[in-house]
Amino acid sequence: VTSSDNLLQIYQSRMILSYIYTTTKRHRLALFELEQLLSSGYESAQVYAALGYVQYMLGDTDQCLEHLQKAITLDPRNTNALNSIGYILAEKEIDPEGALSYCKNAVELKPENAAYLDSLGWAYFKTGRISEAKSYLRKALNISGGNKEIAFHMKATLNAEAERKRSSSEEV
């Protein structure tokens, strides 16, 4: 990686390595490559967004959110970072209402992205808005061709809806 004098080549190599390490679930190695980029003075929204994801996978939610926010500061239209913050805020129940804002922004920029539609649906679910959640999750599920995580979110939403209906009928 460092044998080249070409900084762009080093940057690209480290990004590719971090991607390979991430997809093979060797997150500590991915973290090392991304931190090397930052310590060498290279800052970009893509590096911070990737770093946020890796830190989330390592269980460091606070650092994850900090780096994702830095990515958005550098590039307010970075849909990956917008969606990631939204999903995490909803999933971890840190700020489900705030999650909606981030997820809506990501979907507005890329309305046919199944992952972004899923995150928006999940944020709606976490705020208790079942019908909105179903609408976005259904669309995400159709676009994705049956992604397992999206299907899990849809099932949780349908189960919550059924539970609400049972509860309301028992009260009558």
PLY file of the C-alpha trace (Angstrom):
ply
format ascii 1.0
element vertex 172
property float x
property float y
property float z
element edge 171
property int vertex1
property int vertex2
end_header
0.00 0.00 0.00
2.68 2.49 0.96
5.27 1.56 -1.65
3.88 4.07 -4.12
4.71 7.77 -4.22
1.31 8.47 -5.79
-0.99 9.68 -2.98
-4.12 8.95 -4.99
-3.00 5.37 -5.50
-2.34 4.99 -1.77
-5.77 6.43 -0.99
-7.49 4.10 -3.45
-5.57 1.08 -2.15
-6.49 1.80 1.46
-10.15 2.34 0.53
-10.23 -0.92 -1.42
-8.55 -2.78 1.43
-11.00 -1.34 3.94
-13.86 -2.47 1.71
-12.45 -5.98 1.39
-11.86 -6.19 5.13
-15.37 -4.94 5.82
-17.07 -7.39 3.47
-15.05 -10.25 4.94
-15.99 -9.08 8.46
-12.42 -8.21 9.45
-13.53 -4.89 10.86
-10.44 -4.13 12.92
-8.28 -4.29 9.79
-10.76 -2.07 7.94
-10.62 0.38 10.85
-6.82 0.42 10.64
-6.84 1.29 6.92
-9.40 4.06 7.35
-7.58 5.53 10.33
-4.36 5.52 8.31
-6.10 7.62 5.68
-7.21 10.16 8.26
-3.85 10.26 10.04
-2.13 10.94 6.71
-4.31 14.03 6.36
-6.79 12.69 3.84
-10.34 13.58 4.81
-13.42 12.83 2.74
-17.07 12.13 3.34
-16.54 8.61 1.96
-13.80 7.85 4.48
-15.88 9.12 7.40
-18.98 7.25 6.22
-17.00 4.01 5.86
-15.40 4.59 9.25
-18.84 5.11 10.77
-20.05 1.80 9.38
-17.01 -0.09 10.62
-17.32 1.42 14.08
-21.00 0.50 14.18
-20.08 -3.09 13.33
-17.53 -3.01 16.15
-20.21 -1.81 18.57
-18.96 1.76 19.05
-22.17 3.68 18.38
-20.95 7.01 19.75
-17.85 7.12 17.53
-19.90 5.79 14.64
-22.41 8.65 14.86
-19.63 11.20 15.29
-17.92 10.06 12.09
-21.16 9.83 10.13
-21.98 13.39 11.20
-18.53 14.48 10.01
-19.29 12.87 6.63
-22.51 14.88 6.39
-20.67 18.05 7.38
-18.25 17.48 4.49
-21.01 16.41 2.08
-24.60 17.20 3.15
-25.91 15.08 0.25
-24.01 11.92 1.22
-26.94 9.52 1.13
-24.97 6.69 2.69
-24.18 8.76 5.78
-27.69 10.25 5.97
-29.28 6.81 5.80
-26.79 5.28 8.25
-27.38 7.93 10.90
-31.12 7.62 10.45
-31.11 3.86 10.71
-28.89 3.83 13.79
-30.91 6.52 15.58
-34.04 4.45 14.94
-32.59 0.97 15.53
-30.89 1.91 18.80
-33.95 4.00 19.79
-31.67 6.98 20.42
-33.88 9.46 18.53
-36.55 7.84 16.33
-38.07 11.21 15.38
-34.67 12.57 14.37
-34.08 9.35 12.45
-37.07 10.15 10.27
-35.48 13.39 9.12
-32.21 11.76 8.10
-33.95 8.85 6.38
-36.36 11.14 4.53
-33.41 13.13 3.20
-31.70 9.97 1.93
-34.90 8.72 0.26
-35.55 12.14 -1.28
-32.10 12.01 -2.90
-32.37 8.34 -3.97
-36.04 7.30 -3.93
-35.51 3.87 -5.47
-32.84 2.65 -3.05
-34.26 -0.33 -1.15
-31.95 0.10 1.85
-32.95 3.74 2.25
-36.65 2.91 1.93
-36.17 0.16 4.52
-34.50 2.57 6.95
-37.31 5.08 6.53
-39.90 2.35 7.08
-38.04 1.14 10.15
-37.84 4.70 11.54
-41.60 5.03 11.06
-42.05 1.69 12.84
-39.89 2.85 15.75
-42.06 5.99 16.09
-45.21 3.83 16.14
-46.47 4.89 12.71
-47.34 1.46 11.42
-49.19 2.35 8.22
-46.34 4.60 7.00
-43.85 1.90 7.98
-45.73 -0.74 5.98
-45.86 1.47 2.90
-42.10 2.09 2.77
-41.16 -1.43 3.82
-43.42 -2.95 1.17
-41.78 -0.82 -1.51
-38.29 -1.68 -0.18
-39.12 -5.38 -0.12
-40.37 -5.29 -3.72
-37.32 -3.41 -4.99
-34.89 -5.63 -3.09
-36.39 -8.86 -4.32
-36.95 -10.16 -0.80
-33.95 -9.01 1.24
-33.95 -10.89 4.60
-33.44 -7.85 6.81
-36.19 -5.91 5.06
-38.46 -8.96 5.35
-37.67 -9.10 9.08
-38.63 -5.42 9.44
-41.86 -6.01 7.52
-42.74 -9.02 9.68
-42.11 -7.03 12.88
-44.33 -4.25 11.53
-47.14 -6.63 10.58
-46.90 -8.34 13.97
-47.13 -4.97 15.74
-50.16 -4.08 13.63
-51.86 -7.39 14.48
-51.08 -6.88 18.18
-52.62 -3.40 18.09
-55.76 -4.77 16.46
-56.03 -7.54 19.09
-55.53 -5.06 21.90
-58.13 -2.64 20.57
-60.70 -5.42 20.02
-60.15 -6.71 23.57
-60.82 -3.25 24.97
-64.23 -3.15 23.29
0 1
1 2
2 3
3 4
4 5
5 6
6 7
7 8
8 9
9 10
10 11
11 12
12 13
13 14
14 15
15 16
16 17
17 18
18 19
19 20
20 21
21 22
22 23
23 24
24 25
25 26
26 27
27 28
28 29
29 30
30 31
31 32
32 33
33 34
34 35
35 36
36 37
37 38
38 39
39 40
40 41
41 42
42 43
43 44
44 45
45 46
46 47
47 48
48 49
49 50
50 51
51 52
52 53
53 54
54 55
55 56
56 57
57 58
58 59
59 60
60 61
61 62
62 63
63 64
64 65
65 66
66 67
67 68
68 69
69 70
70 71
71 72
72 73
73 74
74 75
75 76
76 77
77 78
78 79
79 80
80 81
81 82
82 83
83 84
84 85
85 86
86 87
87 88
88 89
89 90
90 91
91 92
92 93
93 94
94 95
95 96
96 97
97 98
98 99
99 100
100 101
101 102
102 103
103 104
104 105
105 106
106 107
107 108
108 109
109 110
110 111
111 112
112 113
113 114
114 115
115 116
116 117
117 118
118 119
119 120
120 121
121 122
122 123
123 124
124 125
125 126
126 127
127 128
128 129
129 130
130 131
131 132
132 133
133 134
134 135
135 136
136 137
137 138
138 139
139 140
140 141
141 142
142 143
143 144
144 145
145 146
146 147
147 148
148 149
149 150
150 151
151 152
152 153
153 154
154 155
155 156
156 157
157 158
158 159
159 160
160 161
161 162
162 163
163 164
164 165
165 166
166 167
167 168
168 169
169 170
170 171
